[in-house]
Amino acid sequence: MTCAMACSDGDAPLGPVNPAPAGEPWDMLSQWRLFTDGAGHSPNEGVVGYQVESQLFSDYALKRRFVWLPEGATVAYDDNEPWELPVGAIVAKTFAYPIDARDAALGQRAIETRLMIRETTGWAVHTYIWDDDQQDAERKVAGKQVPVSWIDAEGTSRSLDYLVPNTNECFECHGEADQARTLGLRTRQLGAQVDAWSAAGYLDATPAPAAERYTLPDPFGTAPLADRARSYLDVNCSHCHSSWGVAKDKTLHLDWDSTAPGGDPARLGVCKLPTSAGGAHCGNTFDLVPGNADASVLICRMETDDIENQMPPLGRSVPHAEGVALIREWIDAMDPSDACSGE
């Protein structure tokens, strides 16, 4: 027998995506039927994979992203703001590590898959941790510490203790359930994929022409330094440091719009006294000192691996060396004539 989709339980077809009843999530990831082959992540019918232009750093984990919409439902499109997904939508993101980054054929080890489910009262989040044989993932509320090891693109053996967040911690980045939002499903993160979504009928409005839409640059690509640094800060910091994030009252806003040239430099941290750095200020006075990364609290908090003081506070156990280097270069390239008195 040939199955239209991947088979399970002998010759029985897998069947369509299987949303759980509201408030009663499935215990096992396989019960949602999002993928036809477990950790291989071949999407079931109607499950759409997508990629983002600027990546959130998560301890060097690789990520695979998917979304599923109920039949006939569409996304509330916006050129600038995060898209609003319909009730019943499922967003899935799997975190994995390569066996050897030099040889993709060796595959990956999946660590966790996070689901966001759009319910009538807001977003519900569920985390599933993959078993050792990579056949299925079990829902865990309390999180877990998972030792991981891999060989990176330079052939260096790497290892760390990957921290799977507990369910409540998810809302620290996405916002409270009734006001939560997805982070990657927005026009400036999806680039040319926006047109594909529109052509497939997934959007409720026609996007502006591609030439009129802004797409975040790759922080480690070839765009101008300031644009790459702003893109990195937008993705790695603004889910808290923005007008809607949990740090909105700190007046240090690092989203793309707040860091635009000509904006309020204090919003960017220029010559601004930190309000909640605790002991993670390295003896520095200001969040950001133009022309002097070493004197900037921002760099200190990005470089530390002290869990009480590191930034971002969640989602990493080691500093992002490449990200720190980018923001260092950007600060050092600023005009030092704008430096703060007393730094």
C-alpha positions in Angstrom: 0.0 0.0 0.0 1.3 3.5 -0.8 0.3 6.2 1.6 -0.6 9.7 0.5 1.4 10.9 3.5 3.8 9.1 5.8 2.5 5.9 7.4 2.4 4.9 11.0 1.1 1.8 12.8 1.8 -0.4 9.8 0.0 0.7 6.7 -2.4 3.2 8.4 -2.2 6.7 6.9 -0.9 9.3 9.3 -4.0 11.5 8.8 -4.3 15.3 8.9 -3.0 17.7 11.5 -4.7 16.9 14.8 -5.2 20.0 17.0 -5.7 19.2 20.7 -8.8 20.5 22.5 -8.4 24.0 23.9 -6.6 23.8 27.2 -5.9 20.1 26.9 -2.6 19.8 25.0 -1.4 16.4 23.8 1.2 14.7 25.9 3.3 13.7 22.9 4.3 15.9 19.9 3.4 13.1 17.5 -0.2 13.4 18.5 -0.5 16.8 16.8 0.6 15.1 13.5 2.5 18.1 12.3 5.3 16.0 10.8 5.3 12.8 8.9 8.6 11.4 10.1 9.3 12.4 13.7 12.6 14.3 14.1 13.0 14.4 10.3 10.4 17.2 10.3 8.9 16.5 6.9 5.7 18.7 7.2 2.3 17.1 7.1 -0.2 18.4 4.6 -1.0 22.1 5.2 2.1 22.6 7.5 4.3 25.4 6.0 8.0 25.8 6.8 9.5 29.3 6.9 12.8 31.0 7.6 13.7 34.3 9.2 16.1 36.8 7.9 17.8 37.7 11.2 18.3 34.9 13.8 17.7 35.0 17.5 20.8 33.4 19.2 20.0 30.3 21.2 23.3 28.7 22.3 24.2 28.0 18.6 21.2 25.8 18.1 19.8 25.4 14.6 16.1 26.1 14.2 13.3 24.8 12.0 10.1 26.8 11.9 6.6 25.8 10.8 3.0 27.2 10.9 -0.3 25.6 10.3 -3.6 27.4 9.8 -7.1 25.9 10.1 -8.8 25.3 6.7 -10.1 28.6 5.2 -8.4 30.8 7.9 -6.0 33.6 7.0 -3.4 35.7 8.7 -4.1 39.4 9.4 -1.3 41.0 7.4 0.5 44.1 8.3 3.5 45.7 6.5 5.2 46.7 9.8 3.7 45.0 12.9 3.8 41.3 13.8 1.1 39.4 11.9 -2.0 38.4 13.8 -2.7 34.6 13.4 -6.3 33.2 13.5 -7.7 31.1 16.3 -6.6 27.6 15.9 -3.2 28.4 14.3 -0.2 26.4 15.4 3.4 27.7 15.3 6.2 25.2 15.8 9.9 25.7 16.3 12.4 23.0 16.8 15.9 23.5 18.3 18.5 21.1 17.2 22.3 20.7 16.9 24.3 19.2 14.0 26.2 16.1 14.5 29.0 17.7 12.4 28.3 21.1 10.9 30.8 20.3 8.1 28.7 17.4 6.8 24.9 18.1 6.7 24.3 14.5 5.6 25.1 13.3 9.2 21.9 15.0 10.3 20.9 16.8 13.5 19.9 15.9 17.0 16.6 17.6 17.9 16.4 18.9 21.5 13.1 20.5 21.9 10.0 21.7 19.9 8.0 24.6 21.1 4.4 25.1 20.0 2.3 28.3 20.2 -1.4 27.6 19.8 -3.7 30.5 19.1 -6.8 29.9 21.4 -9.8 32.2 21.8 -8.3 33.8 24.9 -4.8 34.3 23.5 -1.7 32.2 22.9 -1.0 29.0 24.8 2.6 27.6 24.7 3.8 24.1 25.1 7.3 22.6 25.1 8.2 19.1 24.0 11.5 17.5 24.7 12.8 14.9 22.2 13.8 11.4 23.4 17.2 9.9 22.9 16.2 7.8 19.9 14.6 10.9 18.2 11.3 9.2 17.6 9.0 11.5 19.6 9.0 14.4 22.0 7.1 14.6 25.3 5.5 17.7 26.8 7.3 19.2 29.8 6.1 22.1 31.8 9.1 22.6 34.1 11.8 22.7 31.5 15.1 20.7 31.6 18.8 21.0 31.3 20.1 18.9 28.4 23.9 18.3 27.8 24.7 18.7 24.1 27.8 18.3 22.0 28.6 18.8 18.3 31.4 19.6 15.9 31.2 23.2 14.5 32.0 24.4 11.0 35.6 24.8 11.9 35.9 21.3 13.1 36.0 22.2 16.8 34.3 20.0 19.3 31.8 22.0 21.2 29.6 21.2 24.3 27.3 23.0 26.7 24.3 22.5 28.9 21.3 23.5 26.9 18.5 25.0 29.0 14.9 24.2 27.9 12.7 27.0 29.4 9.7 26.3 31.6 6.3 27.3 30.2 6.1 30.5 32.2 9.4 31.7 30.9 8.1 31.6 27.3 5.8 34.6 28.1 8.8 36.7 29.2 9.8 37.0 25.6 6.4 36.7 23.8 4.4 38.8 26.2 1.5 37.7 28.5 -0.9 35.2 27.0 -3.7 37.7 26.2 -1.3 40.1 24.5 1.4 37.7 23.3 2.8 37.8 19.8 4.9 35.7 17.6 8.4 37.1 17.0 9.4 35.8 13.6 6.1 36.0 11.7 6.3 39.6 10.4 7.0 41.2 7.1 10.6 42.5 7.9 11.6 39.0 8.9 10.2 37.0 6.0 11.5 38.9 3.0 10.5 37.3 -0.3 8.4 34.6 1.5 5.7 37.2 2.0 4.8 37.0 -1.7 4.7 33.2 -1.6 2.3 33.4 1.4 0.1 35.9 -0.4 0.0 33.8 -3.6 -1.0 30.8 -1.5 -4.0 32.7 -0.1 -2.7 32.7 3.5 -2.9 36.5 4.0 -6.1 38.6 4.3 -4.7 41.6 2.5 -2.3 42.2 -0.5 1.2 43.1 0.7 2.9 46.3 -0.5 5.2 45.6 -3.5 8.5 44.0 -2.5 10.4 47.2 -3.4 8.3 49.1 -0.8 8.8 46.6 2.0 11.7 46.6 4.4 13.5 43.4 5.2 16.0 43.0 8.1 19.5 42.5 6.9 21.6 39.5 7.9 23.6 40.7 10.9 26.6 38.8 9.6 26.1 39.6 6.0 27.3 42.5 3.8 24.9 45.3 4.7 26.3 48.5 6.4 27.6 47.9 9.9 25.0 50.1 11.6 22.1 48.3 9.8 23.5 44.9 10.7 23.9 45.8 14.4 20.4 47.3 14.6 19.1 44.1 13.0 20.9 42.0 15.6 19.6 44.1 18.5 16.0 44.1 17.1 15.9 40.3 17.1 17.9 39.5 20.2 16.8 42.3 22.5 13.7 44.1 21.5 11.2 41.3 22.6 11.9 42.8 26.0 13.5 46.2 25.3 10.7 47.8 23.3 7.5 49.8 23.9 5.6 46.5 24.3 8.2 44.2 26.0 8.6 43.4 29.6 11.4 46.0 29.9 9.3 48.7 28.3 9.6 50.9 31.5 13.4 50.8 31.4 13.5 53.4 28.6 16.2 51.4 26.8 14.5 50.4 23.6 16.4 48.3 21.0 13.9 47.5 18.4 14.5 48.5 14.7 12.5 51.7 14.8 13.9 53.0 18.1 17.5 52.6 16.9 16.9 54.4 13.6 19.3 57.3 12.9 18.0 60.6 14.1 16.0 59.0 17.0 16.4 59.7 20.7 19.9 58.5 21.6 18.9 57.9 25.1 16.4 55.2 23.9 19.5 53.5 22.5 21.3 53.8 25.8 23.7 56.5 24.7 25.0 58.2 27.8 22.1 56.7 29.7 22.5 55.5 33.3 21.5 51.8 33.6 18.4 51.2 35.8 18.7 47.5 36.5 22.2 46.3 35.7 22.7 45.0 39.2 26.4 44.0 39.5 26.8 43.5 35.8 28.1 46.9 34.9 31.8 46.1 35.1 32.4 49.4 36.8 31.0 51.3 33.8 28.6 54.3 34.1 26.5 54.3 30.9 24.7 51.7 28.9 26.4 52.8 25.7 29.4 55.1 25.2 30.0 56.1 21.6 33.4 55.1 20.4 34.2 53.0 23.5 32.6 49.5 23.7 34.8 48.6 26.7 33.1 51.5 28.7 29.6 50.4 27.7 27.4 48.4 30.1 25.6 46.9 27.1 28.7 44.9 26.1 29.4 43.8 29.7 26.0 42.2 30.0 26.3 40.6 26.6 29.7 39.1 27.5 28.9 37.7 30.9 27.6 34.1 31.4 26.4 35.0 35.0 22.8 33.9 34.8 21.7 36.6 37.2 23.2 39.4 35.0 23.5 38.2 31.5 21.6 39.7 28.6 19.4 38.3 27.2 18.5 36.8 30.5 16.9 33.7 28.9 17.6 31.5 26.0 21.4 31.2 26.3 24.0 29.7 28.6 27.1 31.0 26.8 27.8 34.4 25.2 27.3 34.8 21.5 30.9 35.6 20.5 30.0 36.7 17.0 27.2 38.9 18.2 29.3 40.5 20.9 32.0 41.2 18.2 29.4 42.8 15.9 28.0 45.2 18.6 31.6 46.0 19.8 32.5 47.0 16.3 29.4 49.1 15.9 29.9 51.0 19.2 33.6 51.5 18.5 32.8 53.0 15.1 30.5 55.6 16.6 31.7 59.2 16.7 33.6 59.6 20.0 32.8 63.3 20.0 29.4 62.2 21.2 31.0 60.4 24.2 29.5 60.9 27.6 31.1 63.1 30.2 32.4 61.1 33.1 32.9 57.8 31.3 
